[in-house]
Each structure stands twice: as C-alpha cells, then as structure tokens.
C-alpha cells in the first residue's frame, strides 16, 4: 500500500509524465553553455585609458597612487598623501606599469634602533577641513613587505637612533658599548638588504643620538656610506643637519 501524505496526496500524484506525442529536445538546447551560444549583443567598449601612450598613462597613475611629500623638518620621515591602489587590480598592464611607479618614485622612511628596523608610515587624514597628520604606523622591514616589491624601491630615508645608557637599560637591558654594538649590527644587516637592490637613486641617512655623542655615528654608519649601488648618498645630524661623512 502506497504511503499517503498528511496533506492528502501520495507520491505518484507528484510524478510528471509528459504526453506521448512530445518529441525530446535536442542536446544543444538542453545545455545553455554549449558551443552554439551566440556572442554578446553589445561587446564592451575599448578602454580609453589603455589606448593612451604609456607616458600619459604614467602621469595619470602618479596622480592616483599614494605618494610621499617632504616633511617640514629634514629629520622627520616623509608624509604620505593617500590615494588608491585598486586601479592596479583592473588589468595586468596597469599592474605592470603602476607597481614600479609606486615603489620607485616614493621615499620609504626606515627607522633603525638597537633591536629592529621598521618602515615608518605617516599620512594625512581624509578630512580636508582638519588635514591632520596621523601618528606613524610601523611595519617590520623587510619582513612585512613582499620581496618583489622591496626590489623595486629606489629612494630611502634611514634614521639611525642611538639612545643614552639610561634609556638603553630601560628599553633593551643594555648600556654603554653594548648599545653601539647592537645598533651597528642592525645597520650592517640593513646594509646587506639594501646592497642586494639593483640600484638606489637616493639615500638620506640621519644620525639621531639622544646622548649627544655625534662622533659615535661614523663607525656605525659605515656600512650604509660604502654601499656601491647608491647614486646619491647624504649623511647628516638630526639636530643641525651638519654633514657627518
């Protein structure tokens, strides 16, 4: 005996039986994605941006992408003017043209201290009325950045920060010569990273010594001063911007 539903019908009532005189559909009509599918009626129009010469496209990308502005004081890291990078995800051509522009034309500020090297990122707020400068965000360099992007960087501002013995004992547990030696290890490590780049167009090194001992910077900064792939190198004091080397 067939089971009856609580709604008053059995399963045979739900079965669909086509009429006997109905012809089966052809195989092509059953699959809407078959090879006989016609092209779209209105093809997308060609991109006017991609039709421009590469030089004009580069100028447009420079206006759209984030870029750096010099700080009010030479010892401060540059300020980023926020833009958009979503245009680089629209097609391969814009990605291939825009990525080198972004990384080679902007100045990347690095802070070197006793225990690490970080990328300092400062930018203005979106509000045009306030135009506030947001506190710097830090990222480990180069660990937090893709190696292929680091290889495209051409401009750097490096602040090497040396602290006095009292602050060194409070922050790092070291004082005296241990502070200078630890800082020198970080500078040598950064020198090896920068030395692997194809070339560096600009390198500005700022020696910042909270203890006021300017003479210590000479030996610590030597790995940066002797880089062979640097086209322009400037090493100054953060207080009076006197050339040290």
Secondary structure, 3 states (H helix, E strand, C coil): CCCECCCCCEHHHHCCCCCCCCCCCCHHHHCCCCCCCCCCCCCCCCCHHHHCCHHHHHHHHHHHCCEEECCCCCCCCCEEECCCCHHHHCCHHHHHHHHHHHHHHCEEEEEECCCCEEEEEEEECCCCCCCCECCCEEEECCCCCCHHHHCCCCEEEEEEEECCHHHHHHHCCCCCHHHHHHHHHHHHHHHHHHHCCCCECEEEEEEEECCCCHHHHHHHCHHHHCCCCECCEEEEECCCCCECC
